[in-house]
């Protein structure tokens, strides 16, 4: 990019252009981006959290349906594929967060990790940005924390999660769209297998960390059959998950540019159905959502799974305080 073009950039786009290149791999380039803030205020009062944290911009897991691809457009990147190829770790994230938490008005407000990008994507093995943020939170009292991820790497940080739990609350949502390995690889090319994710649920629960499964998104004509949803719940229960939540697919324009061509290539018989379903809206018809809710409600009853992390979620070690109960509304967009 020329210096003339650089001078025309503003805000996050300017920060992205000025970011230092750290490592280049065959399929991804890692950058370090200046971070003025780590906490992002969620302005929707229906959400069960007040703050969101996404340690990385971009996500190498390359989920075909990911709605958050649009966040790279803020950085002047119109190619949807750049979302999974250009990954930005937030510089001095722990220091920035510590300064923000020192403000009295920020204390004891629920914080959610991973509302846009996965905090345990491959970059985390190299940069430890997520872990550094958890180290800051572990030094605070009264932290209410949730983490959503597709990665079993979260188990690595069990020590910090248990430390936070001593004077606050923690739960981990493991995202699983299907337990069919081949289909999961097609939909989520670089995510850990469903088997590894379920093993993470078990490992967390056995260490006293509340964990459940998010079937998000439920994908029409691919993962929404009753047998498939029931199998996710069955395996989640076997892994000692405490709760199960689900929400149908929605396609932001940037996600549609990736997902519909994927459907046409891999599932050509579904092409026309998808074009009809998403012809005029990013969201599926309300009747579809109602049907999925009924299915999931019945499946939860069958397998004795809650719809949310229950209050007083019993921990094995150490004893945990009461867990705040909440519903899981629509996915949260990073502001």
Secondary structure by P-SEA (a helix, b strand, c coil): ccaaaaaaccaaaaaaaacccccccccbbbbbbbbcccccccccccccccbbbccccccccccccccccccccccccccccccccbbbcccaaaaaaaaaaccccccccbbbcccccccccccccccaaaaaaaaaaaaccccbbbbbccccccccaaaaaaaaaccbbbbbbbbbccccaaaaaaaccccccaaaaaaaaaaaaaacbbbbbbcccccccccccaaaaaaaaaaaaaacccbbbbbbbbbcaaaaaccaaaaaaccccaaaaaaaaccccccccaaaaaaaaaaaaaaaaaaccccccccccccccccccbbbbbbbccccccc
